[in-house]
C-alpha cells in the first residue's frame, strides 16, 4: 500500500470536528461500520462478538489500531432487530456462517399483534446488550448509542418481512397497531439511555432498510413509516440530540424529499447504498447535511483491487462536489470477508484521489 498520509495537514480528530462544523478539511475521511470485520481482525468468531458486548468493544479497539485511517470506533448492533426484543428467537452467526445475527418472527397472523408484550428496555433482547456496551463505551470516553433502526425495521422483524409487506396491503390497521407498539418501545429505550448517560454523551446511528422503494412505495412510506419516524426524531430533537447518522439501505430515492420534513439537526450524516446516486442525493439533502457513501459492497468483497480502486474513485469524484461535505463509506456494513488486498486498494485510492 502506498503511503500518502504525509500529505495530511489535519489529524483524524481535527478533520472530523471541522467536517461536523461545516468547515474546510484537507481530505475526505473514511468511516465504516465494521463489526464482522473487526471480529476478523481480533481473531474471534462472529457469534462471540455479537453475543458479548465486552468482546465487541475490544474488537473495536483492535480494529482502530490496525486501520487508523478508517476513523472507526467500537460499535455494537445489527440490522435484523425487533423479534428478539418482543420474545422471538435470535440466530447467532456462530462459525462465521452468517454476516450478522438474524431473528425468527414472533407472530404470523395480524390478530396476534394485540397479544404482543410491552418489553422493558432494561431487560429486552439487544437493548440489554447495548446497555452493557454503552457502559463500557462511556468508561472509555466513547459515546453511548441511542436505539437505532426505524419502527418499520423492528415491526418487519416481529411479523416476518414477507408477512409485513402483505399486511401493508391487506391489514393496514394491524400494521399501524404494530408500528405504534414498536415506536413506544423505542421511545422508552431512548428515554432510558438519555437519562442514564446524558444527551451530550449520546449518538444515534439510524438504519433504514425496510423503507426502501424496492420494498414499499413512497405513498406507503408516507402513510405507514414517516409518522412514526417523525415522532421518534421529534423526541430526539426535544432532548437536543446532535450526533445523528441516517443510513438509507437500498434505494430510497423517492423518499428523500420526505426526510426534509423530519426534524434532524444540522450536519446529520446521510449514508446511502450504491443503488442511489450521490449527486442527486446531495442536492436533495442540501448543504446543511453531510453526504456519505457509497462503495459497492459486492465489488469491495468480491472484486479485484483494480475494480475497488475504480469504485472508490467514482465515489470520491461525485461526493467531493457536495457542498455540505462528504465521507467515504461502503454501501452498507464493511463486508467481513473483504480480501486484505482490496482493503489496501481502498486506502491507496483514498489517499490518491481524496484530497481537496
N, C-alpha and C positions, 0 to 999 in steps of 0.2 A: 504493500500500500504506500502510495506517495504521501509524503508529509508536507501538507500545505499549511499547517497550523501556524507557521511563523508569520503568515500574512494577517493573522488575527490582531485586531487592535483593541478588543474588548475581551474580558473574561466571560465565561458562560453566564455567571450571575448578572454581570453588568448588561449583557446582551438581552437577557430575558426581562430584566427590570425596565430597560429602555423600550423594548417592544410593548410591554404592558402599559407603559406611559405614553405610547404613541410617538416616541422619539426615534431618530435615525439610528440604525445599527450597522455594524460593519459587514455582516453576512447573515444569511438565513440560518436559523437554528434547526436542528433535527430533534424531534421528540417522538417517543414511541411507548405505547402500552405493551409491555413485553413480559408478561408473567410466565408463559410457557418457555420462552427463550431464556428468561432469567433462571428458570429451573435447570435448563440445559447447561448454562454457564456454571451454575453451582454444583452440577453433577448429581442432582436428585430427581426422583420420579415426579411427574406432573401431579399424580394423585396426592403425593405428600405435600406439595406446595399449596394445593388448594384446600386440603384438609387442615393445614397447620399454619395459622397466620404468623407465628414466630419464624417458621422456616421461610415463609413468603417474604417477610421483611429482610431476613438475612440474605436471601437470594437477590433481592433488590439492591442491597448494598454491594454484593459481588458483581452484579451487572454494571452498576455505576463505575466501579473501579476498573472493570475490564473494558468498558466502552465510554470513557468520559465525554467524548464528543457527542454522544446521543442525548445529553441533557435529561437523562432518565432519573427517576427516583422510585423508591419502593412503592409498590401498588398492590391492591388486592381486590378481586372481584371477577365476575364473568357475566356473559350476556344472558344466559338462559336462567333467569330468575323468576320467582313467583310461586312455583309449585311447592318447593321445599318450605317456604315461609308459611304456606297455608296447609301444611300437613302432608305434602306429597313426598315422593322418594327422589333422592339425588343419586345420580350415577357418576362415580368418580373416574377420572381418566388414568386409572392405575395401569402401569406398564406402558405409559405413553400411548395408549390405544386411541385416545381422542385428543383433540387440541385443548379442550376445556371440559368442565363438568356440564351435564345436562340433566333435565328433570323429566320425570313421568307425570302426566296430567293428574290432577286431583279429582276432577269431575268430568262427566261425559254427556250430561243432559242439562239443558238450560234451567230446569226447575231445581237443580241441585245448588244453584247459586245462593239461594236463601239459607241453606244449611252450612255454608262455609263459616269457619270461625273468624273472630276478630283477633288476630295474633298480637301478642305482646312483643313489641320490638326489642325488648330487653332479652328475649329468650327464643326468638323465632328464626329458624333457618340461618341464612347467611348473615343476617343482621347481628346475631350474637358473635359470629366470627369476625365480622367487620369491626365490631366494638373492641375486640381484643387487639386487632391490628391497629386501630386508631390510637389506642392507649400507648402501644409501642412507638408509633409514629410521633406522637406528641412528646414522649420522653426523649426522643432523639432529634427534636427540632423540625420535624416534617408536619404538614397539615393533616388534620383529620378529614376523612372523606364523608361527605353527606350522601344520603341514599340516592343512587344513580338509577338510570333507566326510567322509562316513561310508564304510566299506568298500563298502557296497551301492551307493553312488553310482558309485564307480570301477569296480566289477565290472559294473554295468549298461552303463557306457561301453565297457568292453572287449568284452563279448559282444553289445552292442546291446540296447536296452531290451526290445524285443518278445521276443527270444530269452531274455533273462534271466528275464522273467516266466513264460515257458513252462517253462524249466528248473526253476523253483521247484517245479513240479508233477511234471514228467516225469523230471528228472535231478537230484534233490536232492543226491546225492553230489558231482556236478560243481560245484554252487553252493557247497557247503562248501569244496571244494578251492580254488575261485576266491577266496572270501572270505578263506581262510587266506593265500593268496599276497598278496593286496592288503593285508591287515592287517599282515603282516610288512613290506611296503614302507613303509606309513605309519609304523610304529614306527621303522624305520631312519631315515626322513626326520626324524621328530620328535627322535630322539636326536641326530642331527647338528645340527639347528637349536639345540637347547638347549645343546649343547656349544660351539657357535660363538658364541652371543650371551648365554648366561646365562639361567637360568629367570626371573629377576626382570625381564628385559627382553623377555619373550615374551608374546604374547597369542594367543588362539585364537578364530576365527570358524568354527563348525561348521555347514555347511549340511546339511539332512536332507530331500532331495526324494523319493528313491525309496522311502522307508519310509511314505509317505502311505497312509492307509487307502483312498484311492481306487485304489491300485495293488496293495497287498497287505493281507491280513487281519492282525488283531492276533496270531493264532497264528503266522503266518509271520514277523511281526516278532520274536516271542519266540524262535522257533527259528533263523531264518536271519540276523537282524540284531543283535539285542540282545547276544548273547555276544561278538561282535567289537567292537561299540561299547563295551561294558563293559571289555573288555581294553585298549582304547586309553585310555579315561579312567582306568582303574586305573593305567596307566603315568603319565599326566599328574599324577594325584594323588600318586603316589610321588615325583615330581620336585618337587611343590609349585607347579604352575601355578595361578595365582589368577584371571587375567583371561580369562574364557570367555563367549562368546555362542553360543547354540544357535538356529539359525533353522529352524523347522518349516515347510517349504514344502508347501502343500497341507493337507489335513485329517488331522491326527494325533490327533484327539480320543480314540480308543480305545487309542492307545499311551501316552497321557500318564502314566498311573499307573506304567508300567514305567520311566520316567525317574527316578522316586524311588528305584529300585534301582541307579542308575548313580552312581558317586562324583563328584559335582560340588561345587565349592567354594561356600560361601555367597555370595550376591549374583551368581550366574550370571544372565545376561540370557537370557530366553526370548522370542524374537520369533516372531510367528505370522502366518499368512495371514488374509485376510478370510473364509476358509471356516471358521475356528474362532471360538468365542465367547470374548471377552476375560474376562468374569466367570467362566465355568466353568473356563477355563484357569488363571486366577489362583487359584481355590480349590484346584485340584489341585497346582500347583507350590508353593503355600504362601508365607507371608510372608518366608521366608528368601531368596527369589529375586525378581528384577526382571522384571516383565512388560513386553513391548514389542509394538507393532503399531498397528493392522493396517489402514491406509488402503487401500481397494480400488484396485489399480493401474490398472484399466480406467477408473475414474472420474477418477483423477489425470491420466491420459494423454488421455482422450477425452471426459470430462465437461465441463460448464460450470463456471465459477468458483463459481456458487451450489451446484452439486452437490458440488464439492470442499469448500466450507465446511461443508455439512451432514454430509458424511462425516467430516471432521476433528472436528467437534463430537461426533458419535456416539462416536468412539474416545476422546476426552478424557473424556466423561461416564462411560463404562464403566471406562476404565483408571485414572482418578484414585481410584477406590474400592479399588484393590488395595493392601493394607497394606504390601506389600513394595516399593512404588514403581513408577512407570510411565515409559516412554519412548515418545514418539510416533514411529512409523516407518511407511513404506509396507509393504504386504503382502509385497513382495519387493524386488528392486533398484529404485532410483528410476528410473522409465521414462525412457530417454534422450530421447524426443521429447515430453516433457511441455511443453505450452504455458506460456510465461512468465507469462501472466495466471493460470494455475492455481497456479503456484508462489507468486505473490503472495497468492492466495486462501488457500492453505495457511498462509502466515505470518500473515495477518490473523486467521484463525480461531484459530491457536495463541495469539497474543498477546491475543485477546479472551476465550477460554474456558480457557486453560491454567494460570491461576494458582490456587494453593491458598488 
